[in-house]
Amino acid sequence: MTSPPPRDSLSPRVPGSSRDAARRAGAPERGAIPRMEHVRVTSPDLVRRAAIGTLHRRLAAGFGGFVLIYLLLAARVVFVTVVHPVPPDKAAIAAQTPSTTIALPPPARAEITDRNGDILAVSLPAAALYANPKQVQDPGVAAREIAAVIPGLDPGFLEARLADRAHDFVYLDRKLTASQELAVNRLGIPGVYFENTERRHYPQGNLAAHILGGVTPDQRGIAGIEDWFNKRLTADPGKPLRLSIDLGAEGIVRQAIWEAMSDYDAKGACGIVMSVRTGRVLAMASVPDYKADDLGTAPADARFNRCVSGDYEPGSVFKLQTLAMAINSGMIEPWDRFNTTHPLHVGRFTVTDFEPAHIWMAVPHILAVSSNIGASRIATILGPEIQRAWLRKLGFFRRPPIHLPEATPPMYHPKSRWKLLTTMTVSFGNGIAMSPLQLISAVVPVVNGGVWYPPTLLDQRTPPAGVRVMTPRTSLIMRKMMRNVVTAPDGTGIYARVPGYLVGGKTGTAQVVGPNGRYLRHLNNASFMAAFPMNDPRYVVYVVVLQPHATKQMLPFCHGFTTGGYVAAPAVAQIISRIGPMLGIMPLSGQALAEAQASLSIPLDPMAPPGRLALGPGHLFPPGASKYAYSLAHQTPPANTDVAAHDRALARTEMWQPLAAPAAQTVSLPPAAPAPGARTPGNRIMNIALPVTRAGG
């Protein structure tokens, strides 16, 4: 690398050269320092320099302020966290904390519960799917997509609805679940929308479905309790409607009657449990049944409530009414005997016993073996006037006062046709028909001491006021005789026995009336009416099985018979054995059981007390006996009938003594007249052929 030449070796400046021309005039040629230099600063430079200076000062002031604020904040933080900590304001924190609870809108209908508060019906938020067909581009594609996520919908139905361009609003599904709503929403179909609605839900499924009834899609009651109390449920939706139903008892009754219906391949069955102290219905089941959520799609046969809508001839269960009427009238006593040695012939009709005994029977024996002949003779002694007065008093000529619009009035013959044969057949439950609920309501006073209570489905804490319709003595005698039906060796209700429980009852086997008004051959309805415990009655249980058949499975037990004793009595025993402990009624044993049984003892053929003359051979009729009794015995009635004795018996039959109401009367009874919107047909008069009766107890 070549080094630059030394400074002294530079060639000297030549005067007159260009280098020399650059030097100012008058300046030293070599090594001289200029004494001063003139710099020219313009006005824009001065303004720019002033602005820069101002900016520097502002930056310095801002930086200083920031440092000051930072130091102050740091000092404050140190003070409140280290030197003197300040606790947080709980109210302020609570106000700023978001709530995770979503308050649902109040329901439009009140809940329905059983007597224990278990929910039977409740309204839940739901969604309805609707569409504006004018906004749907391809109805076919939209229908297939919706049907794919809601399997219950028919694509053809959906396509027809979506293609209906004449309307701008059509419902596609009014019962969307939450998952279905989300699935449809994900489809993003233009013209398809959601509507916030409510859905009535019945969490117990089939249990009490006929009692609850159901609602329409717009949440209006259409059947059962939902219909009868529609105004109450909507006017006060925050207050649950508490029923007298006990879910535990309801489930037991339903299972028992379902098994009886299945075992005997029957057309249907019904079971009711009622309190004899209040008239409250604890259980009422009808099968086949349906899920209350599916009322609109259930078959008609499943929707039919056999407990209140079906009118059936009760059969020999009705002998409880005949004998209670006879004893209460004072014309008949338990020790009276009647001729059952041969069938009774009236014109072309014949009345026989299922198992003829061919003896003179006392009243307890007539009930124990269910003698149609004996019941007929007793009823004809009383006559049609007393018989009709008894039935009218107990409600057999009017609609039962129950909170269900489906309840129907009974069927019976008009007074003009209520002659000898009608008096006889009605005495053992043929020629008159009523619902099972109406029948069990009339048995309550027979076993509870003679007090009638209107049946109710409401749970009211204050017991209702009853009405005395018979004497306590009549009720006590009837309880003893009903106990014999179950305990007597030849009693028809032996299969209703329950160890430790004093069960009393009465069997019933009634022929079935066909469409033409005549009885169908080889078909019957089997029933059993029971009460327990008979030493202190608490509940009445009634089971009726419609048109049972002697199936191969049950043939070894029933031996081909489908009577009430074989078909219905075992079901009643099953119900009592299971609901007894649940209702606080424990079985008796030992000395307590023996004493209770002794208090209910009555001989099948009791002797008349000293000084009393019993009816029997040689003394067939009491004073005031009806002319029909003489006609049935082929005797001429006396010329001078004891009218006074008849009138006294009629007055005792018409007994109606309202008891004192409790201090706080809270029971609300349905009116005898139709409630608004209720379907209550008028009384119906039977117009069927008089029976050729051969079915016994």
HELIX and SHEET records of a PDB file:
HELIX    1   1 ARG A    7  SER A    9  5                                   3    
HELIX    2   2 SER A   18  ALA A   22  1                                   5    
HELIX    3   3 SER A   43  VAL A   78  1                                  36    
HELIX    4   4 PHE A   79  VAL A   83  3                                   5    
HELIX    5   5 LYS A   90  GLN A   96  1                                   7    
HELIX    6   6 PRO A  133  GLN A  135  5                                   3    
HELIX    7   7 PRO A  139  VAL A  149  1                                  11    
HELIX    8   8 PRO A  155  LEU A  162  1                                   8    
HELIX    9   9 ALA A  178  LEU A  187  1                                  10    
HELIX   10  10 ALA A  209  LEU A  212  1                                   4    
HELIX   11  11 GLY A  224  TRP A  228  1                                   5    
HELIX   12  12 ASN A  230  ALA A  235  1                                   6    
HELIX   13  13 LEU A  247  ASP A  263  1                                  17    
HELIX   14  14 ALA A  292  THR A  297  5                                   6    
HELIX   15  15 ALA A  300  ARG A  303  1                                   4    
HELIX   16  16 GLY A  315  PHE A  318  5                                   4    
HELIX   17  17 LYS A  319  SER A  329  1                                  11    
HELIX   18  18 VAL A  363  VAL A  369  1                                   7    
HELIX   19  19 ASN A  372  LEU A  382  1                                  11    
HELIX   20  20 PRO A  384  LYS A  393  1                                  10    
HELIX   21  21 LYS A  415  ARG A  417  5                                   3    
HELIX   22  22 LEU A  420  SER A  427  1                                   8    
HELIX   23  23 PRO A  436  VAL A  447  1                                  12    
HELIX   24  24 PRO A  472  THR A  487  1                                  16    
HELIX   25  25 ILE A  494  ALA A  496  5                                   3    
HELIX   26  26 LEU A  555  CYS A  558  1                                   4    
HELIX   27  27 GLY A  564  VAL A  567  1                                   4    
HELIX   28  28 ALA A  569  MET A  582  1                                  14    
HELIX   29  29 GLY A  590  SER A  599  1                                  10    
HELIX   30  30 LYS A  627  LEU A  632  1                                   6    
HELIX   31  31 VAL A  643  THR A  653  1                                  11    
SHEET    1   A 4 VAL A 170  LEU A 176  0                                        
SHEET    2   A 4 ILE A 119  ALA A 131 -1                                        
SHEET    3   A 4 ILE A 112  THR A 113 -1                                        
SHEET    4   A 4 LEU A 241  ARG A 242  1                                        
SHEET    1   B 3 VAL A 170  LEU A 176  0                                        
SHEET    2   B 3 ILE A 119  ALA A 131 -1                                        
SHEET    3   B 3 VAL A 192  HIS A 201 -1                                        
SHEET    1   C 2 GLY A 214  VAL A 215  0                                        
SHEET    2   C 2 GLY A 221  ALA A 223 -1                                        
SHEET    1   D 5 VAL A 281  VAL A 287  0                                        
SHEET    2   D 5 GLY A 268  SER A 275 -1                                        
SHEET    3   D 5 TYR A 539  LEU A 546 -1                                        
SHEET    4   D 5 TYR A 519  PHE A 532 -1                                        
SHEET    5   D 5 GLY A 504  VAL A 513 -1                                        
SHEET    1   E 2 ARG A 337  ASN A 339  0                                        
SHEET    2   E 2 TRP A 360  ALA A 362 -1                                        
SHEET    1   F 2 LEU A 344  VAL A 346  0                                        
SHEET    2   F 2 PHE A 349  VAL A 351 -1                                        
SHEET    1   G 2 MET A 411  TYR A 412  0                                        
SHEET    2   G 2 ARG A 684  ILE A 685  1                                        
SHEET    1   H 3 VAL A 451  TRP A 452  0                                        
SHEET    2   H 3 VAL A 467  ARG A 468 -1                                        
SHEET    3   H 3 GLN A 657  PRO A 658 -1                                        
END                                                                             
